[in-house]
């Protein structure tokens, strides 16, 4: 009951739709040729989707393997503006508030980072909470101690032990995205680059440094 009250309180006090996300395969997924991947990405760009510089992988769709994420994807968000029109986005308030609430929040924030010509900023918590909710939709939501005990009894692993979850938790909670609590949303046309490998290496280096300090 207390959990339901908290969910109700949050729904009444926060905007439910923060961003519209989509995911798309990278060329490494191998489902189509690199030329077709580029064509697909350009089509998504023309539909208004932009690359989020967040180390995204699709969490497992079953509880059988907590590390069974699909890595050959990148995260996109709906933001139908480019480097020539992004500054007009703040003048279409109703549209931006409806589909791109994250941009409206960034604009209203006192410590918002001014966008460059090729990117703007999104609070890193928004994609992180999206990933966490994805995990919980598969592995179960933590409602109370009884539900946790039931998951253990049923042999459902703790998603927080997943290698990918640890990466995004580190990126969002410790590295804090770009270091200022935000991530870039690229306004550039494809080709789009996946940032997971670079950030994964940085994460592994941070773990190694922690080990030497111990």
C-alpha positions in Angstrom: 0.0 0.0 0.0 2.8 2.4 0.9 4.5 1.7 -2.5 1.2 2.4 -4.3 0.9 5.7 -2.5 4.5 6.7 -3.4 3.9 5.8 -7.1 0.7 7.9 -7.0 2.5 10.8 -5.4 5.2 10.7 -8.0 2.7 10.5 -10.9 0.9 13.6 -9.5 4.1 15.6 -8.9 6.2 14.7 -11.9 5.8 14.7 -15.7 5.2 11.1 -16.9 6.7 11.6 -20.4 10.2 12.9 -20.1 11.4 11.8 -23.5 10.5 9.6 -26.4 13.3 7.0 -26.9 14.0 4.5 -29.7 16.8 2.1 -30.3 18.4 1.0 -33.5 21.0 -1.6 -34.5 24.5 -0.7 -35.2 26.4 -2.2 -38.2 28.0 -4.7 -35.8 24.6 -6.3 -35.3 25.0 -7.8 -38.7 21.3 -8.0 -39.5 21.8 -6.0 -42.7 24.7 -4.5 -44.6 26.6 -1.4 -43.4 25.1 0.5 -46.3 21.6 -0.5 -45.3 22.3 0.5 -41.7 23.3 3.9 -42.8 20.2 4.2 -44.9 18.1 3.1 -41.8 19.8 5.7 -39.6 19.3 8.5 -42.1 15.6 7.5 -42.2 15.3 7.7 -38.5 17.1 11.1 -38.5 14.6 12.4 -41.1 11.8 11.2 -38.8 13.2 13.4 -36.0 15.4 11.0 -34.0 18.8 12.0 -32.6 21.6 10.0 -31.1 22.0 10.1 -27.3 25.7 9.7 -26.2 24.8 7.2 -23.5 26.3 3.7 -23.2 23.1 1.9 -24.2 22.4 -1.8 -24.6 19.0 -3.5 -24.6 18.6 -5.3 -21.2 17.7 -9.0 -21.3 14.1 -9.9 -22.3 14.0 -12.9 -19.9 15.4 -13.7 -16.4 17.4 -16.7 -17.7 20.6 -14.7 -18.1 21.2 -11.5 -16.2 24.1 -10.7 -18.5 22.1 -11.4 -21.7 21.9 -7.8 -22.9 22.0 -7.0 -26.6 24.9 -4.7 -27.1 24.9 -3.8 -30.8 22.4 -1.0 -30.5 22.4 2.8 -29.8 19.9 4.9 -28.0 17.9 7.7 -29.9 15.5 10.3 -28.7 12.8 12.2 -30.6 14.0 15.8 -31.1 13.2 17.0 -34.6 15.7 19.9 -34.7 19.2 20.4 -36.2 22.0 22.8 -35.6 20.2 25.4 -37.7 16.9 25.1 -35.9 17.7 24.0 -32.3 17.5 27.6 -31.1 14.0 27.9 -32.3 12.9 24.9 -30.2 12.5 27.1 -27.2 10.0 29.1 -29.2 7.7 26.2 -29.8 7.0 25.6 -26.2 3.9 23.5 -26.3 5.4 21.1 -28.9 8.7 20.8 -27.0 6.9 20.4 -23.7 4.8 17.5 -25.1 7.4 15.4 -26.8 10.8 16.8 -25.5 10.2 17.6 -21.8 13.9 16.9 -21.2 14.8 19.9 -23.4 12.4 22.2 -21.6 13.9 21.1 -18.3 17.4 21.7 -19.5 16.4 25.2 -20.7 14.8 26.0 -17.4 17.7 24.7 -15.3 19.9 27.3 -13.7 23.0 25.3 -14.5 22.0 24.2 -18.0 24.8 23.9 -20.5 24.4 26.0 -23.6 24.1 23.8 -26.6 26.8 23.9 -29.2 26.0 24.0 -32.9 26.1 20.2 -33.1 24.6 19.0 -29.9 22.4 19.9 -26.9 22.2 18.3 -23.4 19.9 15.8 -21.6 20.0 15.0 -17.9 21.8 11.7 -17.6 19.2 10.4 -15.1 16.5 10.2 -17.8 18.2 7.5 -19.9 19.5 5.8 -16.8 16.0 5.5 -15.3 14.7 4.3 -18.6 17.3 1.5 -18.5 16.5 0.7 -14.9 12.8 0.5 -15.6 13.5 -1.8 -18.5 15.4 -4.2 -16.2 12.7 -4.0 -13.6 10.0 -4.8 -16.1 11.7 -8.1 -16.7 13.2 -8.9 -13.3 10.5 -7.5 -11.2 9.9 -4.2 -9.4 11.1 -3.8 -5.8 7.8 -3.2 -3.9 8.7 -4.6 -0.5 10.8 -7.1 1.3 8.4 -9.9 0.6 8.7 -9.4 -3.2 12.4 -9.5 -2.9 12.2 -12.7 -1.0 9.8 -14.2 -3.5 12.2 -13.3 -6.4 15.1 -15.1 -4.6 12.8 -18.1 -3.9 11.9 -18.2 -7.6 15.5 -18.1 -8.7 15.3 -14.6 -10.3 18.7 -13.0 -10.2 19.3 -9.4 -9.0 19.6 -7.3 -12.2 22.0 -4.9 -10.3 24.7 -7.6 -10.6 24.6 -7.4 -14.4 27.8 -6.2 -16.0 25.9 -3.8 -18.3 23.9 -2.4 -15.4 27.1 -1.8 -13.4 28.5 0.2 -16.4 25.4 2.5 -16.7 25.2 2.9 -13.0 28.9 4.0 -12.9 28.4 6.3 -15.9 25.3 7.9 -14.5 25.9 8.0 -10.7 29.7 8.3 -10.5 31.0 9.7 -13.8 27.8 11.8 -14.0 27.6 11.6 -17.8 29.8 14.3 -19.2 30.9 15.2 -15.7 28.1 17.8 -15.2 25.1 15.4 -14.9 24.2 15.5 -18.6 24.8 13.7 -21.8 25.0 15.0 -25.3 22.2 14.7 -27.8 23.8 14.9 -31.2 22.1 17.1 -33.8 24.4 15.7 -36.6 23.3 13.4 -39.4 24.6 9.8 -39.4 26.9 8.0 -39.4 26.4 7.6 -35.6 29.1 6.3 -33.4 28.5 4.0 -30.4 30.2 5.2 -27.3 30.0 2.0 -25.3 33.4 0.6 -26.1 35.3 3.8 -25.1 33.2 4.2 -21.9 33.5 0.5 -21.1 37.3 0.8 -21.3 37.2 3.8 -19.0 35.0 1.9 -16.6 37.4 -1.0 -16.5 40.3 1.3 -15.9 38.4 2.9 -13.0 37.8 -0.5 -11.4 41.5 -1.4 -11.8 42.5 1.9 -10.1 40.1 1.1 -7.2 41.8 -2.3 -6.9 45.3 -0.8 -6.7 44.1 1.7 -4.0 42.7 -1.1 -1.9 
